[in-house]
Amino acid sequence: MPVKEEEVAIGNPKHKQYQYRVTWKGDTVVRMTPIGEQYKTAYCEGMKKDVECFYGEEGPGRLYQREEMLKDVTPALAQLHADEGSMDFWQLHSK
């Protein structure tokens, strides 16, 4: 699958914009890397004030941690299963 990168801005258009470099593999986002200034607050429309948030490296977890999806791998074949009804899928996977 093709891998491509692009830079995007997310956030409230009337306030701060948060810059990211987004890595795509096919139509799946596999990595988002913050670039530029890394703010620690964002404007909350509901609260009408800036609130603490993490758009950069200091947050509790990175967005889209899917580095393993960038590897070139051969898909493993799986056995097909004909569903026997609407609940069959859930019963099959809840065991």
Backbone bond lengths (Angstrom), bond angles and torsions (degrees), N, CA, C in turn:
res aa  C-N    CA-C-N  psi(-1)  N-CA   C-N-CA  omega(-1)  CA-C   N-CA-C  phi
1 M - - - 1.447 - - 1.524 108.83 -
2 P 1.314 117.48 145.86 1.458 120.01 -179.92 1.527 111.73 -71.11
3 V 1.334 116.07 142.50 1.462 122.70 175.66 1.523 107.29 -111.62
4 K 1.327 116.49 131.38 1.462 120.03 178.25 1.525 108.94 -141.16
5 E 1.342 115.31 158.47 1.463 121.60 177.51 1.515 109.36 -124.19
6 E 1.334 115.58 150.21 1.451 121.41 174.25 1.522 108.03 -149.20
7 E 1.326 115.95 156.99 1.451 120.46 175.61 1.521 108.57 -102.39
8 V 1.338 115.31 134.13 1.460 121.19 -178.39 1.521 109.39 -132.70
9 A 1.322 115.48 158.92 1.459 122.66 174.24 1.524 107.17 -119.33
10 I 1.327 116.00 132.04 1.458 120.69 176.20 1.525 107.88 -125.35
11 G 1.305 117.55 161.36 1.457 121.90 179.26 1.513 110.82 128.65
12 N 1.299 114.97 -179.44 1.454 121.48 -179.57 1.523 108.74 -74.60
13 P 1.338 118.89 118.93 1.467 121.17 -176.64 1.528 113.89 -57.74
14 K 1.328 118.08 -24.62 1.461 120.74 -179.83 1.527 111.96 -84.71
15 H 1.326 117.07 -7.41 1.463 120.79 -175.40 1.537 109.22 -131.25
16 K 1.309 117.40 -135.82 1.461 121.36 -176.87 1.517 111.93 -72.67
17 Q 1.323 114.13 148.51 1.461 121.58 172.59 1.529 106.68 -115.33
18 Y 1.307 117.34 138.63 1.463 123.42 -176.79 1.522 107.92 -112.37
19 Q 1.301 116.59 120.32 1.467 122.56 -174.17 1.528 110.94 -90.30
20 Y 1.325 115.93 135.25 1.461 122.02 177.47 1.522 110.22 -136.38
21 R 1.305 115.49 149.36 1.461 122.03 166.31 1.526 105.20 -100.55
22 V 1.323 115.56 117.68 1.468 122.08 -175.76 1.523 108.91 -103.30
23 T 1.328 116.66 130.51 1.458 122.49 175.94 1.523 108.24 -106.83
24 W 1.314 114.76 125.97 1.471 122.58 179.70 1.522 109.26 -110.54
25 K 1.312 117.16 143.25 1.463 122.95 166.02 1.520 104.93 -122.72
26 G 1.322 115.63 108.63 1.466 119.69 -171.28 1.514 108.35 64.95
27 D 1.336 117.57 -124.90 1.462 120.66 178.92 1.531 112.39 -106.24
28 T 1.351 117.16 21.64 1.461 122.46 -178.27 1.524 110.76 -114.56
29 V 1.330 117.13 130.02 1.463 121.05 173.92 1.524 107.80 -75.56
30 V 1.331 116.61 124.59 1.470 120.29 -179.60 1.518 112.46 -112.24
31 R 1.334 118.08 -14.77 1.465 120.01 179.31 1.519 109.09 -157.87
32 M 1.340 115.56 139.52 1.463 121.92 171.18 1.516 107.32 -129.13
33 T 1.327 115.95 116.85 1.456 121.55 -177.65 1.525 108.89 -111.67
34 P 1.347 117.78 121.60 1.461 119.04 178.72 1.524 110.53 -67.47
35 I 1.325 116.69 139.92 1.460 121.85 176.79 1.530 107.96 -131.52
36 G 1.294 116.66 158.60 1.460 120.03 -179.77 1.514 111.24 74.91
37 E 1.337 115.23 -158.82 1.467 120.06 -178.76 1.522 110.54 -65.41
38 Q 1.324 116.36 136.21 1.460 121.50 -178.28 1.527 108.71 -109.99
39 Y 1.322 115.36 93.85 1.453 121.96 -176.65 1.522 111.17 -70.41
40 K 1.332 115.47 154.59 1.465 120.75 177.60 1.524 111.35 -110.75
41 T 1.338 117.01 4.90 1.457 120.74 176.25 1.529 109.10 -137.69
42 A 1.308 114.55 159.77 1.466 121.81 175.06 1.520 107.35 -143.48
43 Y 1.323 116.41 152.00 1.449 120.18 179.60 1.520 110.03 -78.13
44 C 1.314 116.78 128.57 1.462 123.01 177.46 1.525 108.03 -101.41
45 E 1.316 116.87 114.38 1.467 121.64 -178.79 1.523 111.19 -61.99
46 G 1.338 117.51 -38.98 1.466 121.18 -179.25 1.518 113.13 -66.53
47 M 1.337 116.77 -38.08 1.462 120.99 -178.32 1.531 112.25 -93.27
48 K 1.339 116.30 -11.33 1.469 122.85 179.64 1.532 112.13 58.31
49 K 1.351 116.00 40.43 1.461 120.06 177.61 1.524 109.22 -161.72
50 D 1.332 115.60 166.68 1.459 120.50 174.07 1.519 109.25 -73.63
51 V 1.323 116.47 137.52 1.462 121.98 177.37 1.523 108.36 -127.03
52 E 1.326 116.28 157.76 1.456 121.06 -179.81 1.526 110.34 -66.06
53 C 1.312 115.73 136.30 1.462 121.46 175.90 1.521 107.79 -154.44
54 F 1.292 116.89 171.55 1.456 121.26 -178.81 1.517 108.99 -132.20
55 Y 1.308 117.05 106.87 1.456 121.98 176.63 1.518 111.12 -104.99
56 G 1.330 117.55 -4.02 1.457 120.73 -175.86 1.513 112.79 -116.35
57 E 1.315 115.70 -149.45 1.462 122.37 -174.73 1.526 113.33 -80.25
58 E 1.341 119.15 -14.61 1.457 121.38 -173.84 1.525 113.89 -87.58
59 G 1.301 118.42 -0.87 1.453 121.74 -177.68 1.518 113.08 -73.96
60 P 1.327 116.10 174.84 1.466 120.52 -178.21 1.523 114.13 -70.38
61 G 1.308 118.84 -16.94 1.461 121.21 179.95 1.511 110.97 -168.59
62 R 1.313 117.15 144.98 1.460 121.70 179.32 1.523 110.32 -76.25
63 L 1.318 115.27 149.66 1.456 120.66 173.91 1.524 109.75 -75.00
64 Y 1.284 116.82 141.47 1.461 123.15 172.58 1.528 112.37 50.90
65 Q 1.300 116.58 70.37 1.459 122.51 176.60 1.524 108.52 -91.23
66 R 1.300 115.84 78.52 1.469 121.01 -175.30 1.520 111.05 -126.22
67 E 1.332 117.05 42.30 1.459 121.21 -178.14 1.532 111.89 -57.65
68 E 1.337 116.67 -33.77 1.468 119.88 -178.63 1.522 111.66 -62.76
69 M 1.314 117.22 -22.96 1.461 120.13 -179.95 1.529 112.58 -76.29
70 L 1.340 117.17 -11.59 1.461 120.15 177.97 1.528 111.82 -81.83
71 K 1.325 117.23 -14.86 1.457 120.61 -179.91 1.527 109.97 -70.38
72 D 1.328 115.10 146.78 1.458 119.78 172.95 1.522 107.94 -83.62
73 V 1.305 116.59 115.84 1.457 121.41 -178.98 1.520 109.68 -132.09
74 T 1.305 115.46 157.64 1.456 121.49 174.35 1.519 107.32 -94.73
75 P 1.320 118.49 124.56 1.464 119.72 -179.85 1.522 111.34 -60.68
76 A 1.326 115.80 142.28 1.460 121.32 177.19 1.528 108.51 -88.81
77 L 1.298 116.42 135.84 1.458 120.57 178.11 1.516 109.63 -72.28
78 A 1.323 116.44 144.26 1.454 121.97 178.59 1.513 109.18 -122.45
79 Q 1.322 115.60 154.30 1.456 120.48 178.22 1.523 109.37 -76.22
80 L 1.317 117.10 135.25 1.454 121.74 177.71 1.521 109.95 -79.93
81 H 1.321 116.18 149.42 1.454 121.81 -179.70 1.521 108.03 -135.44
82 A 1.313 117.50 124.72 1.466 121.95 176.58 1.521 108.11 -83.76
83 D 1.329 116.66 119.10 1.463 121.83 -179.56 1.521 110.27 -63.31
84 E 1.329 116.76 140.40 1.459 121.07 179.47 1.523 111.96 -100.16
85 G 1.295 117.56 1.10 1.464 121.24 179.97 1.513 110.40 163.20
86 S 1.333 116.38 178.40 1.463 120.34 -174.47 1.525 112.98 -64.21
87 M 1.317 118.51 -27.90 1.464 120.70 -178.41 1.523 112.81 -93.73
88 D 1.301 118.95 -9.56 1.462 121.73 -175.03 1.521 112.50 -57.36
89 F 1.303 118.05 -44.06 1.462 120.91 -178.60 1.514 110.98 -58.11
90 W 1.338 116.67 -45.65 1.466 119.78 -176.45 1.519 110.51 -71.02
91 Q 1.303 119.09 -37.21 1.466 121.09 178.51 1.526 109.88 -66.75
92 L 1.297 117.30 -37.93 1.443 121.85 -179.55 1.525 111.48 -63.06
93 H 1.339 117.68 -40.07 1.454 121.64 -175.13 1.512 114.90 -95.85
94 S 1.335 118.12 -2.16 1.476 119.51 -178.86 1.520 111.66 -95.83
95 K 1.324 117.46 0.18 1.474 119.96 -177.84 1.499 111.38 -77.17
